[in-house]
Amino acid sequence: MENAKANNPENGSVVADNSLRDDAGAAFVLESKGEWYHAGYHLTTAIVGPTVLALPFAFRGMGWALGFFSLTVMGAVTFYAYYLMSLVLDYCENSGRRHIRFRELAADVLGSGWMFYFVVSIQTAINFAVSVGCILLAGNCLQIIYRLITPTGSIKLYEFIAMVTVVMMLLSQMPTFHSLRHINLGSSKNAPPRDYSLANSSSSKLFGAFTSISIIAAIFGNGILPEIQATLAPPATGKMVKGLTLCYLVIFVTFCSVAISGYLVFGNKSSPNILNNLLPFEGPSLAPKWLIALTVSFVILQLFAITLVYSQVTYEIMEKKSADVKKGLFSKRNLIPRIMLRSLYMLLCGLFAAMLPFFADISAVVGAVGFIPLDFILPMLLYNMTFKPSRSSFMYWFNNTIMIVFTCVGLLGAFSSIRQLVLDAKTFKPFSD
């Protein structure tokens, strides 16, 4: 019975020594050759992404105390959740079933076909929204550099988004997840007055707080940990924990430095992209132009990398059906569909980025609707179902408490973030600056 389950292509599990012979998505995109530090690079790239620049803006909706509390709690919970996820994946691999996809792991452990479609729907929405957000922010960063060089220039944001989209269409042709390892590897005295006050009305404070919590959820979420672990050369047992530790060492320094410095200097004037505060539309630059240009350039490179990382799951889904594993990776049979489908996907992401350039709103919706279910709820459920801790144990009740709390947070965050997106969309004309 166990062997039958282990070789069942419907649930996506494979015997540790074999591969899915007819699964082009697994064979091409989720190439299993990486070491633990490669997983650490991919995790860091997937988590330390564009939403980090919105941390001061998230603090703007909560203030210092609630902001630090939320940042600390969500960091601790996601590390714990990813650790539990790695234990579940290791357990399945040691049992003869190595899962290479989140959706198939969930369907196997929970024994429900609908869970497969639930996870793949959430993952697809996350990957698309993250790609849209990255292209939007990269276009915004190009606009910042342009304003440094030509302050009175007439090129609009949507035109920079189009430029970024073309670059991403080219970069998206990198064929495998493992190949991305090559990519992943003085201030002014004219700062504005500091004001840390929150919104006046109670309802605005409440909605602002939950929108900010959703942004932080998006900052810590990744939603593709099984796919990242799939890039590890088998046996993968224990390697993911090392990569996760490396990732969170970087996260601790990065997130705290951005949150503290950005909110400390700009307070409730913090923008969704804190780099915009350094180069206001009116008044002098608040940092040397060469420093802003250098910083923005590094941010753009990181945005390219994270867009590629999150796009891999979408590419894997597409190429499971469109590619032929019996043909070569660069054969005409596989190359032409890959170029067409990946380019079309990036073109669609760029179109949405140009139409709805609300980076913080998109981040909040993705955090509430996507990352909270996959990264704050599902890992605890998978652990409880796999290892079946005693109902009287601390672990059982601790996991259930996290699931209940973040289910409520996710629902409230979804309402507040979608509400804010609708309000902003009402006052915006598509393809404007």
N, C-alpha and C positions, 0 to 999 in steps of 0.2 A: 504493500500500500504506500509506504514511504517513497519507494523508488518510482512508483507511478506518478506520485505527486511531484517528485523532484524533476522529472522529465516532462512535465506537463507544459506545453507551450502556451496554454490559455492563461496560466497564472504568471508566466514570465520567469519562472524559476529554472535554474539549470544546475546539473551536477557540477561540483566545483572543478572537475578536471575537463569538462567539455564546454563548448560554446553553442549558441543557438545558430545552427548551420544555415538556416534560411532567413535569419533575422538581420537584414541589412542595417537597420538602425543601430542594433547592438554591435555588429561587427565593424561598422565604419565610424559611427559618431562616438559611441561609448567604448573606445579602445582601451583595453585594460593592460597598461604598461607602466603606470606611475608608481612612485614611491610615496612614503608618508608626507614628505615635504612638498611634493607636487599637490597632494590633497590640501595641505596647508595653504599653498598659494591660491588654489582655486576657491577655497573657503573664504580666504581673506578678500579676494577680488569680488566674490559674490556678496559679502556682507559690507565691507568698507567701500561703499559705492557712493553714488551721487547724492543720496539722501542725507549723507553726513553734513553736507553744506546747509541743510535745512535744520540742523540741531538748534542753533540759536533761535530760529523762528519757532521751533517747537517749545522752547523755554519761554518764549514771548507769550504763549497761551497758557502757561502754568505758573511761571515765577520760579525763583531759585529753589525753594523747598520741595515743591511737588515735582519740579523738573528733575532734580537730582535723584529724588526717590524713584521716579518712574524709570529713569535711565539705569539706575543700579538694579532695581528689581527685574526689569526686562532683560538686562544683560545676564543676570544670574539664572533666570528661568530659561532663556534660550540656550545657555551653555549646558544646563542640566538636561534640557529636552534633546539637544543634539547628542549628548553623551548617551542618554537612554536609547536614542535611535541607532547609534553605532553598536550598542550592545545587542539590540534586536537583530540587526543585520549580521553581526558576528555569529549569533546563535543560529540563525537560519543557514549561514554558510557552513558552520560546523555540523549541522544536521544534514548536509548534502544539498542544500538549496541556496544558491547564491543569487540574491535579488539584485538587479541592476537598475530598477526603476521604482520610484516612490509608489506609483499607482498599483503596481503588481505586488509590492510588499504589503500594502494596506489590504488589498483584496485577499491575499493569501492568509495573513494573520487573522483578519476579521471574518474571513469566510463568507464574504458577501460580494456578489457581482456588481451591485450598484456602487460600492465603495470605489471600485476601479474607475468608473465614469465620474464620480464625484471628485476624486483626486486629480484625474487628468483634466477636468474642466477648470478646477482651481489653478492648477499649474499652468495651463495654457493662458488663462487670464493674467496671472502674475507675470509670466514671461513676456507677454505682449505689452502689458502696462509698463514693466520695467524698461523694455526696449524703447517704448515711446518716451518715457521720462528721461532716459539717458540721451537719446537723440535731441530732445528738447533742451536739456541742460548743456549739452555740447554746443548746440547752436547758440545758446545764450553766452557761453564762454567765448566763442568766436566773435560774437558781437562786442564783448568787453574789450578784446584785443583790438578790434576795428575802431572802437571809440577812443582807445589810447592813441592810435595812429592818426585817425581822421575824426576829430570830435564833431564835426558838422556833416559827416557823411550821410548818405541817403539810403543805404542798404538796410532793408527791414529784417526783422528776426526770422520770418518764414524763409527768406532767401538763404540765411545761414543754415537753417534747418535742412534745406534742400542740399546744400554743400555737404553737410555731415552725412546725410542719407546716402549720397553717392559713394562716399568713403566707406560707409558701413556695408554697402552692397558689394564692394570689392573685398573687404576684410571677411565678410561672411562666407567666402568661398574656402576658408581654411577648413579642411575636411573633417577633422576629428577634435573631440574635446581635449585629448591629451596634447595635441599640437599647440594648444593655447598656452602651455607652460612657458613658451618663448616670449609671450606678451606680458604675462603676469609678473615675470620676475621684475629794514629801516622805516619807521612809521611817521606820519605827519602829526602835528599838534592841533590840527583843525578838526578833530573829531567832534561830532554833534553832542549836545548835552545829554547826559544819561538819565533815562527815565525807565523804571522797572514796574510801573503801575500796570494793572490788568484792566480788562474791559469794565465799564461802569455797571451794566446790568448783570443780574445773577444768571439769566439765561445765556447771555453771551459768554460769561465766564465758564459755564458748564459745557456749552458746545465747543468753546475754544479749547478747554482742557482735554476733552475726549478726542477732538481732532488732532491735538498735539500728541496724545498717547498713541493714536493710530500711526502718526508719522514715525514715532520712535519704534513702533512694532515693525514698520517697513524697513527701518534702518537696521534692525537686528535680524530680520528674517532672511532666509535664503530659499527654502522650499524645494531645494534640489540636492539635499545631502546624499540620498541613495545614489543619484546619478553621479555625484562627485566621487563617492566611494567606489562606484563601478569602474572608475578609471585606474584604481589601484591594481597592481599586479597581484594575482592570488598567490598565497592566501592573504586576505586583507585583515585578518583578525588582529586587533590592537593598533593597527597603523592609523586608523581614523582618529583615535584619541590623541595621538601625538600631533597630528595635523590640526586638530581642534584646539589643542593647547597653544600651539604656535599662533594660530589665528587670533585667539582671544588676548594674547599678550600684545599684539598689534592693535587690536580693537580698544583695549583699555586706554592706551596712550592717545590714540587718534581721537576717539569720541570725546574724552574728557577735555582734551586741549581745544578742540573746535567749539564745544559747548560753552566752556568757561570763557575763553577769549572773545568769542563772537558776541555772546549775550552781555558780558561785562562791558564791552566797549559800546555796543549799539542798543542794548536794552530792548524796549518795545518797538524800536524802529528797525529791528532785524528783518531782513528780507528772506524769502524762501531760498535764494541763492546768496549766501553771505558775501560772496565776492562782489556782488552789485553794490553793497554798502561802501566798499573801498573806492568805487568809482561812481559817485552819484551823478545824476543827470544835471544837477545844478551845483555849482561850487567846485573847488579844487579836488584833485585826487588825494585820498587820505593815506596813500603809501607811494613809494617810488614806482614809477611806471614800469621800469624794467622788472621789479619784483612782482608786480601784479601780472605782467605778461608771462613771466617764468612760471608762477603758480598756476595760472590758468592753463598753460600748455601741459603741465603735468596732470591737471584735472581732466583735460580732454583725452589724454592717453588712457587714464584710468576708466573714463567713460566708454571708450572704445572696447577696452578689455571686458568690462562688466556686461556690456551689451552682448558681446560674443559668448560669454559664459552662460547667460540666461537664455540665449537663443538656441543653445545646443539641444535642450529638451524638445523645443518645437521642431528643430531639424531632424532629431531622432524619430519623432512621430511621423513627419512627412516622409522620411527616407525608408522607414520600415515598409512602406507600400510602394514608393516610387523607384527605389533602387533595387538592383539585382545583385545579391551577395555573391553569386557565382561569377560575376564579371569583375574586372579590376576596379579599384577605387577611382582611377582616373581614366577609365574606359569611356568611350563616347556614350555608351548606354547609360552610364551613371553620371558622367560629367554634365551633360546637357540638361537633364532634369534638375540636377542640383543647382546649377547656375540660375535657371529660370525660377525655381520655387523659392530659393533663398533671396534672390533679388526682389521678387515680388513681395515677399514677406517684409523685407526692409523698407520697400517703397510704401507699403501700407502703414508701417510704423511711423515713417516720416510724415505721411499725410495727416495722421491723427495728431502728431506733435505740432504741426503747423496750424491745425484747426483749433486745438484746445491747449494753448501754452500755459497751463496752470500747474506748475511743477509740484508745489506743496499740496495742492488739492488731490492730484493724481497719487502722490505718495501716501496720503492719508487713506484714500479709498482702497488702495492696494494693501496697505497694512491691515485695515479692518476686515476686509472681505477675503483677502488671500492669505497673508502671512499668519494672522492669528489662528485660523483653523489648522493650517499645516504645521506651524512651528511652535505654537503655544498649547495646543490641545491634542492633536493626533499622536505625537510621540509618546505622551503619557498613556494614552489609551492602548497603543500598540504594545508598550512595555507590560501593562497590566494583563493584556490578553495573552502575551507570549510567556511570561514568567509566572503569572498567576500568584502574586503575593497574597498572603493571608489577609482576609478582610479585617482582622484585628491589628494588622501591622501598621506602623507609621508610614511606610512607603505607600501602601494602598490608599490611605486617606490623604496623604500629602499630594499624591498624583491627582486624585479626584478633586481636591480643593482647587488645585491649579486649573483643572479643566473647567470647573464651574465658574470660577472668578473670571477667567479669560473668555468664556462664552458670553458672559454679561458685558465685559469690556468690548468685545468684538461687535456685539449687537448695537450698543450705544455709540461706539466709534463709527460704525457703518452709517448710522442715521446722521450723525453730526457731520461727517466728512462728505457724504453725498449731498447733504443740504448745502454745505459751503460751495461745493462744485457747481451746483445748480445756480446759486446766487451769483457766483462769478461769471458763469456762462451767459447769464441774462444781460450783463453789461458789456459783453465783448463781441466784437465783429471778427469772424473767421479770417485768417490770413492777414491780420493787421500786425502792428509792431508790438 
